[in-house]
Amino acid sequence: MANTDRGALSAYTRGMGRGEWLLQDDARLLEQCDVDTYRASGPGGQKRNKTDSAVRLRHSPSGISVIAEESRSQHENKARALRRLRAALAIQLRAAIDPAAPVPDIVLRHRGRDGRVQIGHRHDDYWPLMAVLLDVLAAANGEVRRAAGTLGLTTGQYSSLLTDEDKVLAEANRIRRVAGLRALTR
């Protein structure tokens, strides 16, 4: 679960931006967060009710908050919360894209010999790459063909990247809905 407000978006435009936040290692990103631990409710037995294992991260520069409380381990929940924070930063914050600029390095790094961009969900570059894909889609007013052309990808390849992850698909469809276009499907 993540949220943001208008003040958070204006903070994003000053100083360090989303791209730098996404590429930082966990320790540096965690330094920018207020960390709250608390007792999670729900199933899990007596141990769950006795330890402060749930974690809430509030990323001060962006105003985005995420929680993780599934595990009885605070360490595991903190790692989950950091992954969720990266996803929230990539999905909720848009950066301006110049369509005339060269294809971003992060796209070129993951383009194979066949021209297809391939990246696993656990790769460190996954969320920064998804952020760029969504930025380009927003700059193209939700038009997949135009966005794909900007990145030198086929429409099918680009669409496949956008529809592979539920949160990315939801944001892509939000961008398209605002532009008056129909939703993408899998």
C-alpha positions in Angstrom: 0.0 0.0 0.0 1.4 3.4 -1.0 0.2 6.9 -1.0 1.3 10.4 -2.0 0.0 13.9 -1.9 0.5 17.1 -3.9 3.2 18.4 -1.6 5.1 15.2 -2.2 5.1 15.8 -6.0 6.4 19.3 -5.6 9.2 18.0 -3.4 10.1 15.6 -6.1 10.8 18.4 -8.6 13.5 19.9 -6.3 16.9 18.4 -5.7 17.5 14.7 -6.0 14.8 13.0 -8.2 13.2 9.7 -8.7 15.9 8.3 -11.0 18.6 8.8 -8.3 16.3 7.4 -5.6 15.6 4.2 -7.5 19.2 3.6 -8.3 20.5 4.0 -4.7 21.3 0.9 -2.7 19.0 -0.1 0.2 21.1 1.5 2.9 21.1 4.9 1.2 17.4 4.8 0.4 16.6 3.8 3.9 18.5 6.8 5.2 15.9 9.0 3.5 13.1 7.3 5.2 11.4 7.6 8.6 11.1 4.0 9.8 8.2 3.0 12.1 7.9 -0.4 13.6 4.7 -1.7 15.2 2.8 -4.8 16.2 0.9 -6.2 13.3 -2.5 -7.6 14.0 -4.0 -10.7 12.5 -3.0 -14.4 12.4 0.4 -15.5 13.3 0.2 -16.8 16.9 1.5 -15.4 20.1 4.9 -14.3 18.7 3.2 -11.9 16.2 1.4 -10.1 19.1 4.6 -9.7 21.2 7.0 -8.2 18.7 7.2 -5.0 16.7 7.7 -6.8 13.4 5.6 -4.7 11.0 7.5 -1.9 9.2 6.2 1.4 7.8 8.6 3.5 5.6 7.9 7.1 4.9 10.2 8.4 2.2 10.7 12.0 3.3 11.7 13.6 -0.1 8.7 12.2 -2.0 6.2 11.8 0.8 5.4 8.2 -0.3 4.6 5.7 2.5 4.6 1.9 2.3 4.1 -0.9 4.8 5.0 -4.5 5.1 3.6 -6.7 7.9 3.3 -10.2 6.4 6.3 -11.7 8.1 7.0 -12.2 11.8 10.5 -11.0 11.0 11.1 -7.3 11.2 14.2 -7.8 8.9 12.1 -9.5 6.2 9.4 -6.9 6.5 11.9 -4.0 6.1 13.3 -5.7 2.9 9.7 -6.1 1.5 8.9 -2.4 2.4 12.0 -1.2 0.5 11.0 -3.2 -2.6 7.5 -1.7 -2.3 9.0 1.8 -1.9 11.0 1.3 -5.1 7.8 0.2 -6.9 5.8 3.1 -5.6 8.5 5.6 -6.6 8.5 4.2 -10.1 4.8 4.0 -10.5 3.6 7.2 -8.8 6.2 9.8 -9.9 6.6 10.8 -13.5 9.5 12.6 -15.0 9.5 14.7 -18.2 10.8 13.0 -21.3 12.1 14.7 -24.4 10.9 12.5 -27.3 13.9 13.8 -29.4 16.5 12.6 -26.8 18.4 9.4 -27.4 17.0 6.1 -26.0 17.8 6.0 -22.3 20.8 3.9 -21.3 18.7 1.7 -19.0 16.7 0.6 -22.0 19.9 0.0 -24.1 21.5 -2.0 -21.3 18.7 -4.5 -21.3 18.2 -4.8 -25.0 19.4 -8.2 -26.3 20.9 -8.9 -29.7 17.4 -9.5 -31.0 16.4 -6.0 -30.1 14.0 -7.1 -27.3 14.3 -5.7 -23.8 14.4 -8.5 -21.3 14.7 -8.0 -17.5 13.6 -10.1 -14.5 11.4 -8.7 -11.8 14.1 -9.1 -9.2 16.8 -7.3 -11.2 18.0 -4.0 -9.6 17.2 -2.1 -12.8 13.6 -3.5 -13.0 11.8 -0.5 -11.3 14.0 2.2 -12.9 13.2 0.7 -16.3 9.5 0.5 -15.6 9.6 4.1 -14.5 11.1 5.1 -17.9 8.6 3.0 -19.8 5.8 4.8 -17.9 7.4 8.2 -18.4 7.6 7.7 -22.1 4.0 6.4 -22.2 2.8 9.6 -20.4 4.9 11.8 -22.8 3.2 10.0 -25.7 -0.3 10.7 -24.2 -0.9 7.0 -23.6 -0.2 6.0 -27.3 1.7 2.7 -27.2 2.8 2.9 -30.8 4.3 6.3 -30.4 6.0 5.4 -27.0 7.4 2.2 -28.4 8.9 4.2 -31.4 10.5 6.6 -29.0 12.4 3.7 -27.4 13.1 1.8 -30.6 10.9 -1.1 -29.7 8.0 -2.7 -31.5 4.5 -2.1 -30.2 4.2 -5.7 -29.1 7.5 -5.7 -27.2 6.6 -2.4 -25.4 3.1 -3.6 -24.6 4.4 -6.9 -23.3 6.7 -5.0 -20.9 3.8 -2.8 -19.7 1.4 -5.7 -19.1 3.8 -8.1 -17.4 3.4 -6.6 -13.9 0.0 -5.7 -12.3 1.0 -2.4 -10.8 2.7 -1.2 -14.0 -0.3 -2.3 -16.1 -2.6 -0.4 -13.7 -0.6 2.8 -14.0 -0.3 2.4 -17.8 -4.1 2.1 -18.0 -4.5 5.1 -15.7 -2.3 7.2 -18.1 -4.3 5.9 -21.1 -7.7 6.5 -19.4 -6.7 10.2 -18.7 -5.9 10.5 -22.5 -9.3 9.0 -23.4 -7.8 5.7 -24.7 -9.0 2.2 -23.9 -7.2 0.0 -21.4 -4.4 -2.4 -22.3 -5.1 -6.1 -21.6 -2.8 -9.1 -21.3 
